[in-house]
Amino acid sequence: MAVSLELAGVSKVFRKDRELVRAVDGVSLTVAPGEMVTFLGPSGCGKTTTLRMVAGFEIPSEGAVVIDGKDVTNVPVNLRDMGFVFQNYALFPHMSVFENVAYGLRAKGSGQGDIRRKVMEGLELVGLAKAERRFPNQLSGGEQQRVALARVLVLHPRVLLMDEPLSNLDAKLRIHMRTEIRKIQKHLDITCLYVTHDQGEALTMSDRIMVMNRGRVEQIGTPFEIYSDPRSLFVADFIGQANIIPGEVLSVEGSSLSVSISGHVFPVRAVKDGAFSPGTTAAVVVRPENMRPSDGRGIPGKILTATFLGGRMEYEVVLLSGQTVLSFDPFVPGMGMRGEGEPVNLEFDPAVAVALPGAEQ
């Protein structure tokens, strides 16, 4: 049965070169039973340290880790009943696939019959039922990752923790494996925390995403919320590709703003809880797929580069302000291709843009 998990104001302070470094700063998160939550952020943002505190490899300097209502902050790693899948797989090269998967069960003192049954069930689950006698050096990267996953799953952990498990795989295999991992996690209905710096992984695998920056939580939400409603300029810039265009706020009416960009006025949705007033600067976030070249009215600019990517044209456009933005135009047979150096106007649907307070605020 899936369990709930809670981080309550968790912090971690390290001493580095005689200075105290706050690697994780007041992280709070509640994970529902069977939910998959991804920690996403750049290197050094604190996501792996947070995961290690959940696992018990690190003890929080402040705050608590709670599983199903029980405080496990100071409970040893081996008594937390958690499964940890590492970035480097950590397989024993001298052991067969069967023995690698059986290792944890043997350590727990399981009977031979029980071990055989559970190992074969685990290998079946990850699609390696016929590979039990092979050795790690006879496996591909993706197969090694499946063995590492099976080794954890046969122990039936209450919580599954995964730290950048696909980072050593090539791009095509990563896409395949993230689908497989998500399928297995849903099938087992296991609570899972997953660490990655890959936005694609986070957006496609997660029930919710926790975006971290410099040890702090920037935003927690569903992939759709994080992508369409970023609550900070960091999140907007880090998730996917975003054009962040400054404009002047002309008027404020509830959650809608009138914003002037290069002399053109656009009605734009304001970010939730954002403070705006006429005469101040707003940062308007528009995704490239929502910013289209137009022969009519729009933000004037000049095409710097035009690239055909099969399903779309990708234009890099310099605005009159000197800012460079991206515009994606879906490919349709017979469509006209715009060339480098050509003047262009860019338009966007205000409904798909969001305004955040500008940097000066």
Secondary structure, 3 states (H helix, E strand, C coil): CCCCEEEEEEEEEEEECCEEEEEEEEEEEEECCCCEEEEECCCCCCHHHHHHHHHCCCCCCEEEEEECCEECCCCCHHHCCEEEECCCCCCCCCCCHHHHHHHHHHHCCCCHHHHHHHHHHHHHHCCCCCCCCCCHHHCCHHHHHHHHHHHHHCCCCCEEEEECCCCCCCHHHHHHHHHHHHHHHHHHCCEEEEEECCHHHHHHHCCEEEEEECCEEEEEECHHHHHHCCCCHHHHHHCCCCEEEEEEEEEEECCEEEEEECCEEEEEEECCCCCCCCCCEEEEEECHHHEEEECCCCEEEEEEEEEECCCEEEEEEEECCCCEEEEEEECCCCCCCCCCCCEEEEEECHHHCEEEECCCC
